[in-house]
Amino acid sequence: MKKNSLLLLVDDVPQNIQVLGAILKNQGYSFALTTSGKETYELLEKVTPDIILLDVMLPDSDGFSICENLKKTEATADIPVLFLTAKNDTHDKVKGFQVGAVDYITKPFEELEVIERVKNHLQAKLDRDQIKKHNKELEGIVEQRTNELLKKERETILAQFIQGVVHNIRGPISSALAALDLIQAMRDELNRKIDAGISKVELKVQLADVWEILELNNEVLRKMAGNLESMLRKSRTDQIQEHDVYDLNELINQELEFLDVDLKFKNQVTKTINLSNHKLPVFVSQGDIAQVFENLIKNAMDAMHKTSNPKIIIESGSANEFHWFSIQDSGSGIPADIINKIFDPFFTTKPLKSDPTQLNPEPIGTGIGLQFCKRTIVANNGKIEVESEPNQGAKFTIFLPAYH
């Protein structure tokens, strides 16, 4: 791990600054210091730290709103935030996870705890940065190859990306383990209070906090497990697809819930969701249909990259012997002269790389997303249709055989 990584300490209490500063300095880290929300935002416009240690209470703001704002901003969304909280302040810890923090450090500070928590999340951040660097290098190689090499290199990029994402779950795992530590501490606290004769009202409040952190932790673990299984399935070309009967509406709702972890999708896109009032049973591989849905949503988001007030309409229903779902965006649409090419392998209108120095860089493409969608749907005896008008966006509709 690089010891010259930059850490940002946000705290206005001199004693906290002194203690944490000494621990970080002894570990060889470089760190910056801010004592208010205003100073923090001003500093982040100039430098990008690798990790942020953030106090809950500041003179002009609170740490929760700062963290929430950072997670909504593209330039700072990926910076891990660790809250500085009192040892027994369960409410602050729960709220910290809710606004996007990956972990917490308890007061009074224990040197070993500070070192381990910072080290784990810093390593996860450095791993992510390294993966991004390798992906950019691979994209550069791809641009210099012939069409045949282009296909092979892009397949390599996809495989390495999958491996990188799997490797990158270290951060969420650390968060889940931290939540387990918190639950154990809450259990000990409850036992003491029960022995002291806790009232029913207070017991209910304490148990509500326990269940809340359990639900947060369970959601993290469920998403990690689903992602990992999906990535591994896609990386094994010789694997046997497991099919079962699923309600198409339920699959869509699960994917929408998962996609809401993307702050841009959650907060900056107006979504209209009109799903059928009836169950739509289909016999499919859940992971494959989930990937098709995610690919179409990603394409819709990319198509609206420079659209003001982006909108997505998601619908489902039945027609003849098929159940269907559709995704419609409010982008610029697909030109008529290429609409018949969009499902061709490695055909893309997006650049292979974007300028990372731009405030809002262009989305990049590999030309495999829509080809995967069509291949997957045809393999399930379905079909995919596209409708588009200039400046009216595009609408993709997936038809799957109804299961009776």
N, C-alpha and C positions, 0 to 999 in steps of 0.2 A: 504494500500500500504506500502511496506517495505521502510522505510526511509534510510536504509543503502545500497540501490542500488547504483551501481557504474556508474557515468557519466563521459564521457571523453570530455574535452573541448579542441578543437584544434584551437588555435589562437595565433598570435605573437604580437598583439597590447596590451601593458600593460593596457591601460584604459579599453578595453573590458574584459580582464582577471579579472581586479579588480572588475568591476561592476557585471559580471556574477558570479564570484566566491563568492561574498558577497550574492547574491540572492540564489544561490544553498546551500551555507553553512547555511543560515538562515532557509532554508526548511529542514535541517537535512540530506541532501544528502552527500554521499562521492563522491569526484570527483578527477580525474587525469588530468594532464595538459601536452599537447605537443605543440610545437611552429613551427613544420615543418612536411613535409611529411615523411622524414626519421625517425624522432622521433616517429611519429604515427605508422608506420609499425613495428618498433622495439618493441613498447609497446604492440601492438596487438598480437605479438608472445608470450607474457608472460601472459597477462590478457585479459579477454573478458568483456568489459563494457556492461551495459544494454542499453545504449543510447549514441549517439555521437552528440555533438554540433560542427559543422564544419564551419570554416570561408572559404570564397571563395578564398581569396588571401593569399598565404603563401610564405615564402622566396624561397623555392626550388621546389614548385609545386603549383597546384591550386586545390581547394576543389572538383571540378567536376571530375577530373581524379582520385583523391583519392576515392571518393564515388563510381565511376564506378568500380574501382579495388576491392573494398570491396564487392560489390554486385556480382562480378564474383568469389569470393573465398568462398568456402563452409563454412569455419569456421566463417566468418564474414558477410555472406549474409543476415542473419536474424536480424542484429543489426539495429534498427531504426536510421536514420541519419536526423538531422535537420540542415539546412543551416542557417548561420548568414549572412543576406543580408541587404543592404541599403533599406530604406523604399520605395523609388521610383524606385528601380532597377528591372524593370519588366523582363528584359532579364535573369538576374541571377536566378530569381525565377522560370521562365519557364524551364530553362536548368536544375535547380536542380531537378525538378520533372522528367525530362526526363532521368536522370542518376540514378534514384532510391531513391531519398530522399522522406521522408514521409511528411515533413512539412518544415517551415522556421520560423525564428525569426528575426524581423526587428530591424535595428539600426536607431536611438538611442533606447536602450533597455527600454521597459516598464516592470516593475516588475511583474505585474499581467499577462501580456501576456506570459512572460517567464515561470512563475509558471504553468499556465494552459496548455500550449502546452507541456511542459516537462511531467507534470502529466498525461495527456491523453495518450501520446504515451508510457510512461513508464508502465502505467497500462495495456495497450494492450500487451506489451512485456511480462510482468509478467503473464498475463493470458495465453499466448501461452506456456510459460515455464511450467506452472502448468498443462496444458493439456498434454504436452509431458511426464511429470512425471507420471501422472495418467495412460497414455497409457502403459508406461513401467511396472508399477505395475500390470496392468491388464494382460499384456503378461506373467508376472511371474506366476500369478494365473493359467492362461490357461495351462501352461506347466505341472502343477501338477495334472491336472484333468484326468478323464477317457475320452474315445473317445466321449461319449455322452455329458459329461460336456464341453468338448473341443468345440463342436459345439455351445453350448449355450453361452459360454464365448466369443467366437469370434463374435457372433452376437451382444453381448453386447458391445464389443469393437467398432464394426462398428457403432452402434447407438450412442455411446458416442463420437466417432470421428466426426460424422456428427454434433452433437450438439456443439462440440468444434469449428468446422470450422465456424458454424453460429455465435457463440459467438465471434469468432476471427475477424469478419469483422469490429470491432470497429476501428481498425487502419485505414483501407481505408476510413471509414466514416469520421474520423477526417481529413484525407488528402483532401477529397472532400469538407468538410466545409472550410478548409483553402484556397482551390482554390476559393471558392465563396467569401471569404473575399478579396482575391486578385482581383477578377473581380470587386467587388464593389469599391475598391480603384482605379482601372484603370478607372472605369466609372467616378468617381469624378475628376480624373486628366484630362480626356478627356473633360469633361464639362468646366473645367477651361481654357483649351487650346482653345476650340472652342470659348469661350467668348473673348479670347485674340486674336482671328483671326488666328488660326492655318492654315498652308498651306495644300494643298491637298496631297502633297507628305508625309508630316509628319503625316497627318491624316491616310493615308493608312498604314504606318508603325505601328502606334499605334493600328489600328484595326486588323492588322495581328497578333499582340501579343495577343489581346483579343481572337481572334478566335482560336489561338493555345492553349491557356490555357483552353478554353472551350472544345476543342476536347479532350485534355488530361483528363479533368474532366469527360466528357461524357463517355469516354472509361472505366475509373475506375468504374463509376456507372453502366454501362451496364454489366461489368464483375461481379460486386457484385450481381446485380439482377439475372443474369443467374445462378451464383453459388448457391445463396440462394434458388432459385426455384428448382434447380436440387437436392440439399441436402434435402429440405423439401419433395420433391416427393419421394425420395428414402427412407425416414424415415417413410413414411405412407404406410404400406403394404396393406391397404384396399382402397387406392385411385384409382380413375378411370383414366386410361391413356387416354390422348387426342391425337388422331391421326389426321394427315393432310398430304397433298401432299407436299413433299419437293424435291428439286434437291439434289441428293446425293453429287455431287461435291461441292455445296454450303455449305452443312453441314460440309464436310471435311475441306474446306477452313476456315470456322468459327472456327473450333476446332484447326486448326494449328495456327491461329492468337492468340487464347487464350493460347495455350500451349507455345507460344513464351515468355510468362512471366517467364517461367522456364529457368534460365540463362544457365543451363547445356544443355537443349534441344536446346536452341537458338544458343549457341556459340560453343559447343564442339562436336556436332554431325553433320556429313555431311548428308544432306537430298536431296534425288532425288525424285521429285514429278512429276509424269506423269499421269495427270487426263484426262479423255475423253474430246474431243472437243465438245461433244454433251451433252445436258442436260440428266440427269438420274433420272426421277421422280419416287419416291417411296412413298407409303402410310405408314407412321410410326409415332411413338412418337419421336419427335426431341430430347428430353432429354435422352431417352433410347439409341438411336443410338450414341449420343454424349458420353455417359458413356462407351459404348462398345468401341468406338474409343480410348478414353482416357485410358481405361484399357489395350488395346492392345499396345498402345504406351508406357505405363509404363512398361509392361512386356518386351518389346523390349529394353528399356533403361536398365532395370535390367539385362537382358541377356548379355548386352555388358558392364557390370560393370567393368571388367578388360580387355576389348578389346582395343587395340591401334587403333586409327583412326576409331572410331565407325561410322557406316553408316546405314541409314534407307532409304528404298525405299517404297514410297507410290504411289499406282496406282489405277485407276478405269476404268470400262468399262462395256460392256454388253455381255451376253452369253445366247442364247436361250431366255427364258422368264424371265431372271433375270438380274438385275444390280448388280455390285459387286465393292468392294474395297478391297485392300490387303495391308498388312504391313509386310515388310521383314526386318530382322535385320542381322547384320554381327557377331553375337555372336557365341558361341560354339555349338549351335544346341541342339536338344532335343534327349536324348538317346532313342534308338529304344524300349527298354524294358519298358519305361514309357509313350511313346507317346499316348497310348490308355487310360492312366489314368488322363491326365492333365485336363480333364473337370469334373472329379469327385469332388463332394463337399468336400472342406477342404483338398484336396490333393495339396501339394506344395513341391517343392524342395528347397525352400529358408528357411533360419533359421527363427524362430519365433521372435528372438531378435538378435541384433548385439552389438558388443563392441563399445560403444560411444567414447572410448579413442583412437581407431584406426583413422589414418589420413583419410582413405577412407573406412568407415565401409561397411560391406556387406548389400545389400538391404534385407529387411525382407518381409515375405509373410504371408497371412492368408488363402490362398486356396479358396477364394471365387470369385476372379476376373474373371477367365476363366469360372467358373460355371455360374456366372451371365451372361456373354457374350452369352454362348450357350443357356441358358434358354430364354434370351431376344430375340435372333434371331429366335429361334424355335417358340416362341409366335407370331412372325411377319411372320410366314410361310416361313422363310428362312432357311439357313444352313450355317455352319461354317466349313471350311476345314483347315488342317494344313499340311505343307510339311517341312521336315527337313532332313539334312544330317550332319553327324559329321563334326564339324569345318567349316560348311558352313552356319550357322545361321538357322533361322526358318522363315517360311512365313505363315501368317494367312490370309485367304480369306473369306470375308463375302458376302453371296449371299442373295439378297432381291428381292421379286417379283416386276417386272417392272409394273408401273402403266400406264394404257392406257386410 
